[in-house]
Amino acid sequence: MTMMKDIWKSHWLSFLFRLIIGIVFIYASLDKIVYPENFSDQIENYQMLPTSMVNTFAMVLPAMELLTGVCLIIGIATVEATLIMAGMLTIFIIALMYATISGINTDCGCFSSHEGSHPVGWDRVIEDFLLLVCCFHILLYDKTQFLRKLLHLS
């Protein structure tokens, strides 16, 4: 039991989670950046945002995914990036649950903005929940606070 606890609290595990989540978010952002109109359509399919906000959300979200993913991988502002990611994941979980429960037949918009790529469902909710757990681990155990070390704050 102690060994499992030591592994769970390991900064190496936190580093691995940073890499995984960073890569996932960067990968998720790329197609949305290249095809913002398709991503905008997918956001609209969720029927959760006013139409006037859909395009803005479709432009801002992928940029945030890319920026926070890069920050996690290189170790700059990891706490801030992780908090933003945790917020995004919480919103994604709520949207996916809403669409699944409401029977909205759409793609999740997770990694591709093209129809038929990743339909909404409980598997997507679980995936995002697991990423959220990884975010909490990073917030609790990450020791690589590059910016804080650079500014001599830690």
C-alpha positions as CSV (number, residue, x, y, z in Angstrom):
1,M,0.0,0.0,0.0
2,T,2.8,2.4,0.8
3,M,4.5,1.8,-2.5
4,M,1.2,2.6,-4.4
5,K,0.9,5.8,-2.3
6,D,4.5,6.7,-3.1
7,I,3.9,6.1,-6.8
8,W,0.6,8.2,-6.7
9,K,2.5,11.1,-5.1
10,S,5.4,10.9,-7.4
11,H,6.4,14.0,-9.3
12,W,7.3,11.7,-12.2
13,L,3.7,10.5,-12.4
14,S,2.7,14.2,-12.4
15,F,5.2,14.9,-15.2
16,L,3.8,11.9,-17.2
17,F,0.3,13.3,-16.7
18,R,1.5,16.7,-17.9
19,L,2.9,15.2,-21.1
20,I,-0.2,13.1,-21.8
21,I,-2.7,15.9,-21.1
22,G,-0.5,18.4,-23.0
23,I,-0.3,16.2,-26.0
24,V,-4.1,15.5,-25.9
25,F,-5.0,19.1,-25.8
26,I,-2.5,20.2,-28.5
27,Y,-3.8,17.4,-30.8
28,A,-7.4,18.3,-30.0
29,S,-6.8,21.9,-30.9
30,L,-5.2,21.4,-34.4
31,D,-8.2,20.3,-36.4
32,K,-10.3,23.0,-34.8
33,I,-7.8,25.7,-35.7
34,V,-7.6,24.5,-39.3
35,Y,-11.4,24.1,-39.7
36,P,-13.1,26.6,-37.4
37,E,-16.3,26.7,-39.3
38,N,-16.8,22.9,-38.8
39,F,-16.0,23.2,-35.1
40,S,-18.5,26.1,-34.9
41,D,-21.2,23.9,-36.4
42,Q,-20.4,21.2,-33.8
43,I,-20.7,23.6,-30.9
44,E,-24.0,24.8,-32.3
45,N,-25.3,21.2,-32.4
46,Y,-25.0,21.0,-28.6
47,Q,-27.7,23.7,-28.4
48,M,-26.1,25.1,-25.2
49,L,-24.8,28.5,-26.3
50,P,-26.6,31.5,-27.8
51,T,-25.9,31.6,-31.5
52,S,-24.1,34.9,-31.1
53,M,-21.4,33.3,-28.9
54,V,-20.8,30.2,-31.0
55,N,-18.2,31.6,-33.4
56,T,-16.3,33.4,-30.6
57,F,-16.2,30.2,-28.6
58,A,-15.1,28.2,-31.7
59,M,-12.1,30.6,-32.1
60,V,-11.1,31.0,-28.5
61,L,-11.4,27.4,-27.3
62,P,-8.8,25.8,-29.7
63,A,-6.3,28.6,-29.0
64,M,-6.7,28.0,-25.2
65,E,-6.3,24.2,-25.8
66,L,-3.1,24.8,-27.7
67,L,-1.6,27.3,-25.3
68,T,-2.4,25.4,-22.2
69,G,-1.1,22.2,-23.8
70,V,2.2,23.8,-24.7
71,C,2.5,25.3,-21.2
72,L,2.0,21.9,-19.5
73,I,4.6,20.2,-21.7
74,I,7.3,22.8,-21.3
75,G,6.5,23.5,-17.6
76,I,5.6,27.1,-17.8
77,A,2.7,28.3,-15.7
78,T,1.6,24.7,-15.0
79,V,-0.8,25.6,-12.2
80,E,-2.5,28.2,-14.3
81,A,-2.6,26.0,-17.4
82,T,-3.9,23.0,-15.4
83,L,-6.7,25.1,-13.7
84,I,-7.8,26.4,-17.2
85,M,-7.7,22.8,-18.5
86,A,-9.7,21.6,-15.5
87,G,-12.3,24.3,-16.2
88,M,-12.5,23.3,-19.8
89,L,-12.8,19.6,-19.0
90,T,-15.6,20.4,-16.5
91,I,-17.5,22.3,-19.3
92,F,-16.8,19.5,-21.7
93,I,-18.1,16.9,-19.2
94,I,-21.3,18.9,-18.6
95,A,-21.9,19.4,-22.4
96,L,-21.3,15.8,-23.2
97,M,-23.6,14.6,-20.4
98,Y,-26.3,17.1,-21.5
99,A,-26.0,15.9,-25.1
100,T,-26.0,12.2,-24.2
101,I,-29.0,12.5,-21.8
102,S,-30.9,14.7,-24.2
103,G,-30.3,12.3,-27.1
104,I,-28.6,15.0,-29.2
105,N,-27.0,13.1,-32.1
106,T,-23.8,14.9,-32.8
107,D,-20.1,14.5,-32.8
108,C,-18.3,15.5,-29.7
109,G,-15.9,17.9,-31.5
110,C,-13.1,16.5,-29.3
111,F,-10.4,15.8,-31.8
112,S,-11.9,16.3,-35.2
113,S,-14.4,18.8,-36.6
114,H,-15.6,16.4,-39.3
115,E,-18.9,14.6,-39.1
116,G,-18.8,11.0,-37.9
117,S,-15.5,11.2,-36.1
118,H,-16.4,10.9,-32.4
119,P,-20.1,10.7,-31.5
120,V,-21.1,11.9,-28.0
121,G,-21.6,9.2,-25.4
122,W,-20.7,8.1,-21.9
123,D,-17.3,6.9,-23.1
124,R,-16.4,10.5,-23.9
125,V,-17.6,11.6,-20.5
126,I,-15.4,9.0,-18.8
127,E,-12.4,9.9,-20.9
128,D,-12.7,13.6,-19.9
129,F,-13.3,12.7,-16.3
130,L,-10.1,10.7,-16.3
131,L,-8.2,13.6,-17.7
132,L,-9.8,15.8,-15.0
133,V,-8.4,13.4,-12.3
134,C,-5.0,13.8,-13.9
135,C,-5.3,17.6,-13.7
136,F,-6.1,17.3,-10.0
137,H,-3.0,15.1,-9.6
138,I,-0.9,17.8,-11.3
139,L,-2.3,20.5,-9.0
140,L,-1.5,18.4,-5.9
141,Y,1.9,16.9,-6.7
142,D,3.7,18.6,-9.6
143,K,7.0,19.9,-8.6
144,T,8.1,21.5,-11.9
145,Q,7.0,25.0,-11.5
146,F,9.3,26.5,-14.1
147,L,8.0,30.0,-13.9
148,R,8.0,30.1,-10.1
149,K,11.6,28.8,-10.1
150,L,12.6,31.3,-12.7
151,L,11.2,34.2,-10.7
152,H,12.7,32.7,-7.4
153,L,9.2,32.5,-5.9
154,S,9.5,28.9,-4.6
